[in-house]
Amino acid sequence: MITKTTIRKRLEKMGETSTDVAIYMAKNNVVGRPGNSSACPIHNALGRAYPKLYKISVGLHEVFITPKRDGDTWKIPLPRGANDFRLDFDQDRFPKLQY
């Protein structure tokens, strides 16, 4: 069962720093597009891990998850490593993770 806690743990597992998260993404062949909340690596990694989620959107400091079509949307704060990665990725710090 997918819960807010399982999503939060998955985000924490990505790494404690921006570089840790970038390494996690590279090892798992996860790429994305800077400045696009529905195509960033965090979005793509969560979508790969939880393909049945209805909607995923990565915000400035949180991820928004709608598990079911008619369900509520969860707002889950990004852990520091994931948040720092998102900022760095959008500033082109990790070009090898872009498509």
Backbone as a chain_set.jsonl record, in Angstrom:
{"seq": "MITKTTIRKRLEKMGETSTDVAIYMAKNNVVGRPGNSSACPIHNALGRAYPKLYKISVGLHEVFITPKRDGDTWKIPLPRGANDFRLDFDQDRFPKLQY", "coords": {"N": [[0.833, -1.181, 0.0], [0.544, 2.202, -0.825], [1.576, 4.985, 0.923], [1.77, 8.234, 2.527], [3.989, 8.067, 4.125], [5.512, 5.988, 2.944], [6.204, 7.202, 0.545], [7.665, 9.415, 1.486], [9.812, 8.066, 2.717], [10.96, 6.879, 0.473], [11.856, 9.161, -0.874], [13.735, 10.081, 0.997], [15.551, 8.01, 0.864], [16.863, 8.509, -1.483], [19.02, 10.179, -1.012], [21.203, 12.186, 1.113], [22.353, 14.563, 0.384], [22.528, 16.96, -2.319], [24.325, 16.03, -4.272], [24.447, 13.305, -3.573], [21.834, 12.543, -4.267], [21.911, 13.023, -7.011], [23.768, 11.061, -7.764], [22.298, 8.782, -7.067], [20.199, 9.05, -8.935], [21.64, 8.801, -11.356], [22.697, 6.184, -11.109], [20.353, 4.76, -11.269], [19.456, 5.294, -13.748], [17.777, 7.556, -14.191], [16.438, 10.366, -15.609], [15.685, 13.805, -16.546], [13.889, 16.893, -17.188], [14.948, 20.165, -16.802], [13.25, 22.645, -14.847], [10.682, 21.715, -15.201], [7.994, 20.549, -13.641], [6.667, 18.159, -13.947], [8.401, 16.529, -15.207], [10.826, 16.264, -13.992], [13.741, 14.646, -12.564], [13.097, 13.677, -9.957], [10.314, 13.448, -9.997], [10.156, 11.54, -12.078], [11.535, 9.362, -10.964], [9.877, 8.711, -8.78], [7.544, 8.087, -10.185], [8.393, 5.824, -11.553], [8.899, 4.096, -9.428], [6.396, 3.923, -8.27], [4.15, 3.184, -10.198], [1.359, 3.224, -10.34], [0.358, 5.541, -9.288], [-1.798, 8.319, -9.611], [-1.224, 11.067, -10.131], [1.723, 13.046, -10.086], [3.564, 15.748, -8.929], [6.235, 17.95, -8.728], [7.014, 20.409, -6.502], [8.262, 23.615, -5.327], [9.368, 23.117, -2.762], [8.277, 20.761, -2.049], [6.533, 17.687, -2.784], [3.715, 16.87, -4.68], [1.235, 14.524, -4.492], [-1.226, 12.658, -6.001], [-2.905, 9.954, -5.326], [-5.09, 8.477, -6.396], [-7.495, 8.778, -9.045], [-9.88, 10.178, -8.243], [-9.08, 10.995, -5.782], [-7.729, 12.557, -2.766], [-5.14, 15.072, -2.729], [-1.841, 14.68, -1.72], [0.479, 16.579, 0.111], [3.796, 16.514, 0.377], [6.645, 17.263, 2.117], [9.818, 17.899, 0.614], [12.716, 16.09, 1.423], [15.849, 17.421, 2.647], [18.099, 16.699, 0.948], [16.845, 15.911, -1.487], [15.45, 18.258, -2.046], [17.533, 20.149, -2.318], [18.811, 18.984, -4.505], [16.817, 19.284, -6.48], [16.792, 22.075, -6.787], [19.463, 22.501, -7.665], [19.486, 20.918, -9.989], [17.624, 22.267, -11.606], [19.122, 24.48, -12.096], [20.96, 23.673, -13.902], [23.109, 22.145, -12.916], [23.562, 19.439, -13.122], [23.991, 18.312, -15.891], [24.224, 15.857, -17.227], [22.104, 14.39, -16.415], [19.977, 15.273, -17.766], [17.458, 15.31, -20.331]], "CA": [[0.0, 0.0, 0.0], [1.291, 3.447, -0.91], [1.163, 5.985, 1.909], [2.667, 9.384, 2.602], [5.225, 7.611, 4.764], [6.338, 5.244, 1.981], [6.734, 8.196, -0.4], [8.694, 10.177, 2.2], [10.975, 7.19, 2.883], [11.587, 6.743, -0.849], [12.574, 10.42, -1.11], [14.899, 10.107, 1.895], [16.482, 6.986, 0.382], [17.602, 9.037, -2.634], [20.289, 10.729, -0.546], [21.188, 13.273, 2.092], [22.831, 15.794, -0.25], [22.211, 17.1, -3.732], [25.212, 15.128, -5.015], [23.978, 11.936, -3.303], [20.619, 12.317, -5.061], [22.355, 12.93, -8.406], [24.368, 9.723, -7.92], [21.164, 7.853, -7.05], [19.511, 9.159, -10.228], [22.515, 8.248, -12.393], [22.753, 4.72, -10.937], [19.056, 4.199, -11.621], [19.127, 5.761, -15.106], [16.64, 8.473, -14.129], [16.765, 11.683, -16.156], [14.54, 14.701, -16.555], [13.972, 18.181, -17.89], [14.957, 21.258, -15.824], [12.16, 23.61, -14.85], [9.409, 21.076, -15.541], [7.604, 19.801, -12.437], [6.168, 16.825, -14.305], [9.43, 15.787, -15.945], [12.113, 16.316, -13.311], [14.137, 13.295, -12.143], [12.379, 13.234, -8.756], [9.016, 13.006, -10.521], [10.327, 10.317, -12.854], [11.913, 8.278, -10.052], [8.675, 8.302, -8.043], [6.649, 7.437, -11.138], [8.927, 4.484, -11.824], [8.738, 3.288, -8.211], [4.962, 3.786, -7.974], [3.495, 3.462, -11.489], [-0.107, 3.341, -10.255], [-0.059, 6.861, -8.796], [-2.539, 9.058, -10.635], [-0.528, 12.294, -10.515], [2.887, 13.463, -9.3], [4.085, 17.05, -9.33], [7.275, 18.399, -7.806], [6.947, 21.846, -6.262], [9.505, 24.263, -4.897], [9.933, 22.47, -1.583], [7.443, 19.611, -1.724], [5.992, 16.912, -3.901], [2.269, 16.705, -4.578], [0.878, 13.19, -4.962], [-2.636, 12.28, -6.031], [-2.821, 8.515, -5.522], [-6.196, 7.958, -7.214], [-8.132, 9.794, -9.892], [-10.83, 10.975, -7.472], [-8.586, 11.075, -4.414], [-7.114, 13.775, -2.243], [-3.738, 15.285, -3.076], [-0.953, 14.759, -0.57], [1.613, 17.497, 0.033], [4.865, 15.886, 1.151], [7.867, 18.068, 2.037], [11.021, 17.243, 0.102], [13.856, 16.081, 2.345], [16.875, 18.382, 2.247], [18.879, 16.235, -0.207], [16.006, 15.984, -2.685], [15.152, 19.663, -2.305], [18.755, 20.766, -2.849], [18.997, 18.44, -5.853], [15.859, 19.923, -7.385], [17.297, 23.421, -7.05], [20.682, 22.386, -8.474], [19.122, 20.378, -11.3], [16.992, 23.34, -12.369], [20.167, 25.457, -12.438], [21.869, 22.975, -14.837], [24.308, 21.614, -12.265], [23.724, 18.035, -13.485], [23.549, 18.201, -17.292], [24.178, 14.453, -17.691], [20.817, 13.831, -16.009], [18.927, 15.942, -18.554], [17.136, 14.831, -21.679]], "C": [[0.883, 1.252, 0.0], [0.696, 4.446, 0.086], [2.115, 7.182, 1.826], [4.021, 8.965, 3.16], [6.103, 6.854, 3.775], [6.946, 6.188, 0.943], [7.873, 8.971, 0.261], [9.967, 9.347, 2.373], [11.712, 6.997, 1.558], [12.403, 7.994, -1.165], [13.84, 10.503, -0.25], [15.971, 9.135, 1.418], [17.336, 7.493, -0.783], [18.927, 9.668, -2.223], [20.13, 11.915, 0.377], [21.636, 14.606, 1.508], [22.397, 15.808, -1.714], [23.037, 16.13, -4.578], [24.811, 13.674, -4.799], [22.77, 11.599, -4.168], [20.986, 12.201, -6.537], [22.974, 11.563, -8.686], [23.278, 8.661, -7.952], [20.453, 7.857, -8.405], [20.338, 8.527, -11.343], [22.566, 6.72, -12.316], [21.461, 4.045, -11.381], [18.56, 4.649, -12.996], [17.87, 6.631, -15.139], [17.111, 9.842, -14.615], [15.525, 12.558, -16.134], [14.825, 15.97, -17.32], [13.922, 19.299, -16.84], [13.746, 22.179, -15.98], [10.802, 23.033, -15.176], [9.002, 20.154, -14.396], [7.099, 18.401, -12.728], [7.18, 16.023, -15.107], [10.797, 15.889, -15.268], [12.473, 14.901, -12.837], [13.408, 12.792, -10.895], [11.0, 12.715, -9.16], [9.164, 11.655, -11.209], [10.715, 9.124, -11.98], [10.704, 7.78, -9.262], [7.69, 7.588, -8.961], [7.085, 6.033, -11.475], [8.705, 3.561, -10.629], [7.274, 2.976, -7.915], [4.149, 4.083, -9.239], [1.98, 3.64, -11.42], [-0.58, 4.677, -9.68], [-0.724, 7.622, -9.924], [-1.781, 10.299, -11.095], [0.595, 12.588, -9.53], [3.315, 14.823, -9.835], [5.086, 17.507, -8.278], [7.227, 19.916, -7.719], [8.284, 22.4, -5.82], [10.172, 23.551, -3.732], [9.149, 21.229, -1.166], [7.071, 18.876, -3.006], [4.501, 16.743, -3.624], [1.916, 15.376, -5.237], [-0.637, 13.041, -4.898], [-2.66, 10.786, -6.34], [-3.876, 7.945, -6.473], [-6.848, 9.108, -7.962], [-9.054, 10.727, -9.102], [-10.377, 11.178, -6.028], [-8.041, 12.435, -4.032], [-5.67, 13.871, -2.732], [-2.931, 15.435, -1.796], [0.141, 15.77, -0.858], [2.687, 16.95, 0.96], [6.132, 16.731, 1.015], [9.037, 17.264, 1.474], [12.087, 17.236, 1.19], [14.96, 16.991, 1.798], [17.655, 17.952, 0.998], [18.101, 16.353, -1.502], [15.692, 17.431, -3.047], [16.373, 20.377, -2.905], [19.042, 20.268, -4.265], [18.068, 19.132, -6.844], [16.329, 21.32, -7.761], [18.516, 23.377, -7.973], [20.373, 21.882, -9.885], [18.51, 21.471, -12.176], [17.978, 24.439, -12.762], [21.268, 24.812, -13.284], [23.151, 22.457, -14.195], [24.581, 20.165, -12.672], [23.274, 17.791, -14.915], [23.457, 16.767, -17.8], [22.866, 13.776, -17.305], [19.661, 14.457, -16.778], [18.678, 15.211, -19.861], [16.541, 15.945, -22.476]], "O": [[1.856, 1.333, 0.749], [-0.506, 4.713, 0.091], [3.134, 7.134, 1.136], [5.065, 9.448, 2.722], [7.318, 7.051, 3.762], [8.082, 5.988, 0.513], [8.929, 9.158, -0.343], [11.072, 9.86, 2.198], [12.942, 6.956, 1.527], [13.521, 7.893, -1.67], [14.888, 10.944, -0.721], [17.164, 9.406, 1.554], [18.416, 6.959, -1.037], [19.868, 9.688, -3.016], [19.084, 12.561, 0.424], [21.339, 15.661, 2.067], [21.96, 14.796, -2.262], [22.513, 15.487, -5.488], [24.831, 12.886, -5.744], [22.686, 10.509, -4.734], [20.427, 11.363, -7.245], [22.726, 10.975, -9.738], [23.327, 7.743, -8.771], [20.144, 6.8, -8.954], [19.802, 7.802, -12.18], [22.488, 6.042, -13.34], [21.474, 2.894, -11.819], [17.407, 4.42, -13.363], [17.009, 6.463, -16.003], [18.072, 10.4, -14.086], [14.444, 12.111, -15.75], [15.843, 16.109, -17.998], [12.964, 19.379, -16.071], [13.286, 22.451, -17.089], [9.854, 23.784, -15.406], [9.601, 19.096, -14.207], [7.104, 17.544, -11.844], [6.856, 14.957, -15.63], [11.819, 15.63, -15.903], [11.592, 14.05, -12.723], [13.129, 11.598, -10.789], [10.577, 11.653, -8.704], [8.389, 10.733, -10.953], [10.273, 8.002, -12.229], [10.524, 6.574, -9.093], [7.072, 6.6, -8.565], [6.253, 5.146, -11.664], [8.366, 2.389, -10.794], [6.946, 1.915, -7.384], [3.523, 5.139, -9.33], [1.382, 4.16, -12.362], [-1.783, 4.922, -9.594], [-0.267, 7.576, -11.066], [-1.695, 10.568, -12.293], [0.452, 12.411, -8.32], [3.416, 15.022, -11.045], [4.809, 17.454, -7.08], [7.379, 20.618, -8.719], [9.314, 21.733, -5.926], [11.392, 23.395, -3.709], [9.333, 20.709, -0.066], [7.262, 19.359, -4.122], [4.084, 16.505, -2.49], [2.256, 15.136, -6.396], [-1.249, 13.273, -3.855], [-2.458, 10.389, -7.487], [-3.59, 7.041, -7.258], [-6.758, 10.265, -7.552], [-9.004, 11.943, -9.284], [-11.185, 11.494, -5.155], [-7.91, 13.335, -4.862], [-5.06, 12.867, -3.102], [-3.285, 16.209, -0.907], [0.673, 15.807, -1.967], [2.514, 16.923, 2.178], [6.642, 16.897, -0.093], [9.222, 16.095, 1.815], [12.338, 18.267, 1.814], [14.985, 17.288, 0.604], [17.851, 18.757, 0.087], [18.626, 16.837, -2.504], [15.672, 17.789, -4.225], [16.251, 21.118, -3.881], [19.466, 21.041, -5.124], [18.497, 19.521, -7.931], [16.27, 21.703, -8.929], [18.591, 24.127, -8.946], [20.941, 22.372, -10.861], [18.844, 21.583, -13.355], [17.699, 25.236, -13.657], [22.376, 25.34, -13.372], [24.176, 22.344, -14.868], [25.72, 19.708, -12.578], [22.263, 17.121, -15.131], [22.684, 16.491, -18.717], [22.551, 12.702, -17.816], [18.497, 14.199, -16.473], [19.574, 14.578, -20.42], [16.197, 15.755, -23.643]]}, "num_chains": 1, "name": "protein.A"}
